[in-house]
Amino acid sequence: MAAKSTHLKVKGMHCTGCEETIENAVAHLPGVQKVNADHVRQTVDVEFDSELAGEGGIRRAIEEKGYEFESASTRSSSHPVRNGLIFLFFLLMVGGVTFWGKSMIPGLVGEMSAQLGYAMLFSIGFFTGFHCIGMCGGFVVGYATAVEPRTAGTTAMAHLMYATGKTASYTVIGGSLGLLGSIMTFTPYMRGTVTLSACLFVIIYGLKLLDLYPVLRSFTLRLPRFVVRGVSNELRHRRSPLAIGLLNGLMLGCGPLQAMYIMAAGTGSPQEGATMLFFFGLGTLVPLLSFGLISSAVSRDIINLLVRASAILVIAMGLMMADRGLKLTGSGYDFNSLSSRWRQVTPADNHLESNDIARQR
């Protein structure tokens, strides 16, 4: 055996889910003995038997999952104008969804949903779903290929069962975290304080997804590795679409999902927390269940732009959540209070200014 190790600089890792995706892809190669991906340092360290595996095969396995190497950065910027226009389109879409979401007032939940809206939650899930393909796409292939007999009807039913399990998992966890938040908050002021704390985490998560500040890469919720590996192994070995979907909610590697869970806890309401995660989960299903078509039509550059669009939506939701927290605390610095004071002060100022002009004449 000829033991060898390699240290690779990989671009495009956003979260612990990316680490898990790369480690699973490389660990299954013949001759690979140990692999460790680190999204904070953007590195992958691999120990392998050079007689059975080569660095070229390891690189291909990582690239097939949609990641690229630092030396390939020039290729990713080969169409800066096109990518800039596409990102501008996503920004306009995000802005439209934001204003649309603010105008929607769902009947199930109150004040918070009047600002956030189902559309915004669904859109964050939709954009996030493209990033989830690398992490969860293999599970979808696993249950889809295990269907017997494999017909259009049985495959559609398998996807429906997976969608039901995944959405139910997100909804139950969101409701549980909302319940936990309600137990921790006894007064509106306490609820506002918890909401403000949660919104701070959410905004930081959004900035982390934009990857503008490398120092934020280490800001994440991370379950113990044995728990993550246990859930991953359970997902790989199961063939029941419903069971795979139910376990999916425990895959906390996804940054936007972590942000949604924190936001659900910050609502202090099981109903609001469950509703938020329900619509977020529905949004992720669209690209995930059609990833066979998407993977051949959407480049890694576009997926990265979608992740950034999702990050902007997450930050927007965090800011709206902060406004609600300020209102609950009675600080007087929420948007409605400030705008009311502005409307009261502005006419008086205009009247004084008019009197000054008249006296000067």
C-alpha positions as CSV (number, residue, x, y, z in Angstrom):
1,M,0.0,0.0,0.0
2,A,1.3,3.4,-1.0
3,A,-0.2,5.9,1.5
4,K,-0.6,9.5,0.2
5,S,-2.3,12.6,1.3
6,T,-3.5,15.7,-0.5
7,H,-4.7,19.2,0.6
8,L,-7.2,20.8,-1.7
9,K,-8.6,24.3,-1.7
10,V,-12.2,24.1,-2.7
11,K,-14.6,27.0,-3.5
12,G,-18.3,27.2,-2.9
13,M,-18.7,25.4,0.4
14,H,-21.3,27.4,2.5
15,C,-22.2,25.2,5.4
16,T,-21.7,21.9,7.2
17,G,-24.0,20.3,4.7
18,C,-21.5,21.0,2.0
19,E,-18.8,19.3,4.1
20,E,-21.0,16.2,4.4
21,T,-21.8,16.2,0.7
22,I,-18.1,16.3,-0.3
23,E,-17.0,13.8,2.4
24,N,-19.6,11.3,1.3
25,A,-18.7,11.7,-2.4
26,V,-14.9,11.2,-1.7
27,A,-15.2,8.5,1.0
28,H,-16.9,6.1,-1.4
29,L,-14.0,6.1,-3.8
30,P,-11.8,3.0,-3.8
31,G,-8.6,3.5,-1.8
32,V,-9.7,6.5,0.1
33,Q,-8.9,6.1,3.8
34,K,-9.9,9.4,5.4
35,V,-11.5,12.6,4.2
36,N,-12.1,15.8,6.1
37,A,-13.9,18.8,4.5
38,D,-13.8,22.2,6.3
39,H,-16.2,24.9,4.9
40,V,-14.6,27.6,7.2
41,R,-11.2,27.1,5.7
42,Q,-12.6,26.0,2.3
43,T,-10.3,23.0,2.3
44,V,-10.5,19.2,1.8
45,D,-7.9,16.9,3.2
46,V,-7.8,13.4,1.9
47,E,-5.6,10.4,2.8
48,F,-5.7,7.6,0.2
49,D,-3.8,4.6,-1.3
50,S,-2.2,5.9,-4.5
51,E,-2.3,2.4,-6.0
52,L,-6.1,2.4,-5.8
53,A,-7.0,6.1,-6.1
54,G,-5.5,9.2,-7.6
55,E,-5.9,12.9,-7.0
56,G,-7.5,13.4,-10.4
57,G,-10.4,11.0,-9.4
58,I,-10.8,12.8,-6.1
59,R,-11.0,16.1,-7.8
60,R,-13.6,14.8,-10.3
61,A,-15.8,13.5,-7.5
62,I,-15.8,16.9,-5.8
63,E,-16.5,18.7,-9.1
64,E,-19.4,16.4,-9.9
65,K,-21.0,17.7,-6.7
66,G,-20.9,21.2,-8.1
67,Y,-17.8,22.6,-6.3
68,E,-14.7,24.0,-7.9
69,F,-11.1,24.5,-6.9
70,E,-9.3,27.7,-6.2
71,S,-7.2,27.3,-9.3
72,A,-10.3,27.3,-11.4
73,S,-11.5,30.7,-10.1
74,T,-10.8,32.3,-13.5
75,R,-13.3,30.0,-15.2
76,S,-16.1,31.1,-12.8
77,S,-15.6,34.7,-13.7
78,S,-15.5,34.2,-17.5
79,H,-18.9,35.7,-17.9
80,P,-19.0,38.6,-15.3
81,V,-21.5,40.7,-17.3
82,R,-23.9,37.7,-17.8
83,N,-23.6,36.7,-14.1
84,G,-24.1,40.3,-13.1
85,L,-27.3,40.6,-15.1
86,I,-28.6,37.3,-13.8
87,F,-27.9,38.4,-10.2
88,L,-29.7,41.8,-10.9
89,F,-32.7,39.8,-12.1
90,F,-32.7,37.7,-8.9
91,L,-32.4,40.9,-6.8
92,L,-35.4,42.4,-8.6
93,M,-37.3,39.1,-8.0
94,V,-36.4,39.2,-4.4
95,G,-37.5,42.8,-4.1
96,G,-40.9,42.0,-5.7
97,V,-41.4,39.0,-3.5
98,T,-40.5,41.1,-0.4
99,F,-43.1,43.8,-1.2
100,W,-45.7,41.2,-2.2
101,G,-45.1,39.2,1.0
102,K,-45.5,42.3,3.1
103,S,-48.9,43.0,1.6
104,M,-50.2,39.5,2.3
105,I,-52.0,38.9,5.5
106,P,-52.6,35.2,6.2
107,G,-55.5,34.1,8.3
108,L,-53.7,31.5,10.3
109,V,-51.2,33.7,12.0
110,G,-51.1,37.3,13.0
111,E,-48.8,40.2,13.1
112,M,-45.6,38.5,12.0
113,S,-47.0,36.8,8.9
114,A,-48.6,40.1,7.9
115,Q,-45.0,41.3,7.3
116,L,-43.3,38.2,6.1
117,G,-46.0,36.5,4.0
118,Y,-46.2,33.1,2.6
119,A,-44.5,34.2,-0.7
120,M,-41.3,35.2,0.9
121,L,-41.0,32.0,3.0
122,F,-41.7,29.9,-0.1
123,S,-39.2,31.8,-2.1
124,I,-36.4,31.3,0.4
125,G,-37.2,27.6,0.4
126,F,-37.2,27.6,-3.4
127,F,-33.8,29.3,-3.7
128,T,-32.4,27.1,-1.0
129,G,-33.6,24.0,-2.8
130,F,-31.0,24.4,-5.5
131,H,-28.3,24.3,-2.8
132,C,-30.0,21.3,-1.2
133,I,-29.7,19.2,-4.4
134,G,-26.0,18.3,-3.6
135,M,-26.9,17.3,-0.1
136,C,-30.2,15.6,-0.5
137,G,-30.4,14.6,-4.2
138,G,-28.7,11.3,-3.6
139,F,-31.5,10.3,-1.1
140,V,-34.1,11.1,-3.8
141,V,-32.3,8.9,-6.3
142,G,-32.0,6.2,-3.6
143,Y,-35.7,5.8,-3.0
144,A,-36.7,6.5,-6.6
145,T,-34.5,3.7,-8.0
146,A,-35.8,1.3,-5.3
147,V,-39.4,1.6,-6.4
148,E,-40.8,-1.7,-7.7
149,P,-42.4,-1.9,-10.2
150,R,-41.0,1.4,-11.5
151,T,-43.8,3.1,-13.4
152,A,-44.8,6.7,-13.7
153,G,-47.5,6.2,-11.0
154,T,-45.3,4.4,-8.5
155,T,-42.5,7.0,-8.9
156,A,-44.9,9.9,-8.5
157,M,-46.3,8.3,-5.4
158,A,-42.8,7.9,-4.0
159,H,-42.1,11.5,-4.6
160,L,-45.4,12.4,-2.9
161,M,-44.6,10.3,0.2
162,Y,-41.1,12.0,0.4
163,A,-42.6,15.5,0.0
164,T,-45.2,14.6,2.8
165,G,-42.5,13.4,5.1
166,K,-40.1,16.3,4.5
167,T,-42.8,18.9,4.9
168,A,-44.2,17.3,8.0
169,S,-40.7,17.0,9.5
170,Y,-40.0,20.7,9.0
171,T,-43.5,21.7,10.2
172,V,-43.3,19.7,13.4
173,I,-39.8,20.9,14.3
174,G,-40.7,24.5,13.5
175,G,-43.8,24.2,15.8
176,S,-41.7,22.6,18.5
177,L,-39.2,25.4,18.4
178,G,-42.0,27.9,18.5
179,L,-43.4,26.2,21.5
180,L,-40.0,26.3,23.2
181,G,-39.8,30.0,22.5
182,S,-43.3,30.5,24.1
183,I,-42.2,28.7,27.2
184,M,-39.2,31.0,27.5
185,T,-41.2,34.2,27.1
186,F,-43.8,35.2,29.7
187,T,-44.3,38.8,28.8
188,P,-44.4,40.8,25.6
189,Y,-41.1,42.5,26.6
190,M,-39.4,39.1,27.1
191,R,-40.9,37.9,23.8
192,G,-39.5,40.9,22.0
193,T,-36.1,40.4,23.6
194,V,-36.0,36.8,22.3
195,T,-37.2,37.9,18.9
196,L,-34.4,40.5,18.7
197,S,-31.8,37.9,19.7
198,A,-33.1,35.5,17.1
199,C,-33.2,38.2,14.4
200,L,-29.5,39.0,15.1
201,F,-28.6,35.3,14.4
202,V,-30.7,35.3,11.3
203,I,-29.1,38.4,9.8
204,I,-25.6,37.0,10.6
205,Y,-26.6,33.8,8.8
206,G,-27.7,35.8,5.8
207,L,-24.4,37.6,5.7
208,K,-22.6,34.3,6.0
209,L,-24.4,32.9,3.0
210,L,-23.3,36.0,1.0
211,D,-19.8,35.0,1.9
212,L,-18.6,38.6,2.0
213,Y,-16.9,38.2,5.4
214,P,-14.9,34.9,5.7
215,V,-14.8,35.3,9.5
216,L,-18.6,34.5,9.6
217,R,-18.0,31.0,8.1
218,S,-17.5,29.6,11.5
219,F,-20.8,30.9,12.7
220,T,-23.1,27.9,12.5
221,L,-25.2,25.4,14.5
222,R,-23.4,22.1,14.5
223,L,-24.7,18.9,15.9
224,P,-22.1,16.4,17.2
225,R,-20.5,14.6,14.3
226,F,-21.7,11.2,15.5
227,V,-25.3,12.5,15.3
228,V,-24.8,13.9,11.8
229,R,-23.1,10.7,10.6
230,G,-25.8,8.6,12.3
231,V,-28.6,10.4,10.5
232,S,-26.7,10.3,7.2
233,N,-26.2,6.6,7.4
234,E,-29.8,6.0,8.3
235,L,-30.9,8.1,5.3
236,R,-28.6,6.2,3.0
237,H,-29.8,2.8,4.1
238,R,-33.5,3.5,4.1
239,R,-35.6,3.1,1.0
240,S,-38.9,4.3,2.3
241,P,-39.6,7.8,0.8
242,L,-41.7,8.7,3.8
243,A,-39.0,7.8,6.4
244,I,-36.3,9.6,4.3
245,G,-38.5,12.7,4.2
246,L,-39.2,12.6,8.0
247,L,-35.5,12.2,8.8
248,N,-34.6,15.1,6.5
249,G,-35.6,17.8,9.0
250,L,-32.7,16.6,11.2
251,M,-30.1,17.5,8.6
252,L,-29.1,20.8,10.1
253,G,-26.2,21.4,7.8
254,C,-28.2,23.8,5.6
255,G,-27.6,27.4,6.6
256,P,-31.0,28.8,5.5
257,L,-32.7,25.9,7.3
258,Q,-30.8,26.8,10.5
259,A,-31.9,30.4,10.1
260,M,-35.6,29.3,9.7
261,Y,-35.4,27.2,12.8
262,I,-33.9,30.0,14.9
263,M,-36.6,32.3,13.5
264,A,-39.3,29.8,14.4
265,A,-38.0,29.8,18.0
266,G,-38.0,33.6,18.0
267,T,-41.7,33.8,17.1
268,G,-42.6,32.4,20.6
269,S,-45.6,30.7,18.9
270,P,-46.0,27.0,17.9
271,Q,-48.5,28.0,15.3
272,E,-46.3,30.6,13.7
273,G,-43.2,28.4,13.9
274,A,-45.0,25.5,12.2
275,T,-46.4,27.7,9.5
276,M,-43.1,29.3,8.7
277,L,-41.4,26.0,8.2
278,F,-44.3,24.5,6.3
279,F,-44.0,27.1,3.5
280,F,-40.2,27.0,3.6
281,G,-40.3,23.2,3.2
282,L,-42.7,23.4,0.3
283,G,-40.4,25.8,-1.5
284,T,-37.4,23.5,-1.2
285,L,-39.3,20.6,-2.9
286,V,-39.7,22.2,-6.3
287,P,-36.0,22.2,-7.3
288,L,-35.2,19.1,-5.3
289,L,-37.7,16.8,-6.9
290,S,-36.8,18.1,-10.4
291,F,-33.1,18.1,-9.9
292,G,-32.5,15.6,-12.7
293,L,-33.6,18.3,-15.2
294,I,-32.1,21.2,-13.2
295,S,-28.6,19.7,-12.7
296,S,-28.1,19.6,-16.5
297,A,-29.6,23.0,-17.1
298,V,-28.3,25.2,-14.3
299,S,-24.6,25.8,-13.8
300,R,-22.8,26.1,-10.5
301,D,-22.4,29.8,-11.0
302,I,-26.2,30.2,-11.3
303,I,-26.8,28.1,-8.2
304,N,-24.3,30.3,-6.2
305,L,-26.3,33.3,-7.4
306,L,-29.5,31.7,-6.2
307,V,-27.9,31.0,-2.8
308,R,-27.0,34.7,-2.6
309,A,-30.6,35.7,-3.5
310,S,-31.8,33.4,-0.7
311,A,-29.3,35.1,1.7
312,I,-30.8,38.5,0.8
313,L,-34.3,37.3,1.5
314,V,-33.1,35.8,4.9
315,I,-31.6,39.2,5.8
316,A,-34.8,41.0,4.8
317,M,-36.8,38.6,7.0
318,G,-34.3,39.2,9.9
319,L,-34.8,42.9,9.6
320,M,-38.6,42.5,9.6
321,M,-38.3,40.3,12.6
322,A,-36.2,43.0,14.3
323,D,-38.9,45.5,13.7
324,R,-41.4,43.2,15.4
325,G,-39.1,42.6,18.3
326,L,-38.7,46.4,18.8
327,K,-42.5,46.8,18.8
328,L,-43.0,44.1,21.4
329,T,-40.4,45.6,23.7
330,G,-42.2,49.0,23.5
331,S,-38.9,50.7,22.7
332,G,-40.6,53.2,20.3
333,Y,-38.0,52.5,17.7
334,D,-40.0,50.1,15.5
335,F,-40.9,51.3,12.0
336,N,-44.5,52.3,12.7
337,S,-43.6,54.3,15.8
338,L,-40.8,56.1,14.0
339,S,-42.9,56.9,11.0
340,S,-45.8,58.2,13.2
341,R,-43.4,60.5,15.0
342,W,-42.0,61.6,11.7
343,R,-45.5,62.4,10.4
344,Q,-46.3,64.4,13.5
345,V,-43.0,66.4,13.4
346,T,-42.9,67.1,9.7
347,P,-46.0,69.3,9.4
348,A,-45.0,71.4,12.3
349,D,-41.6,71.9,10.9
350,N,-43.1,72.9,7.5
351,H,-45.4,75.4,9.3
352,L,-42.5,77.0,11.2
353,E,-40.5,77.2,8.1
354,S,-43.4,78.9,6.3
355,N,-43.8,81.5,9.1
356,D,-40.1,82.3,9.0
357,I,-40.3,82.9,5.2
358,A,-43.3,85.2,5.7
359,R,-41.6,87.2,8.4
360,Q,-38.5,87.7,6.2
361,R,-40.7,89.1,3.5
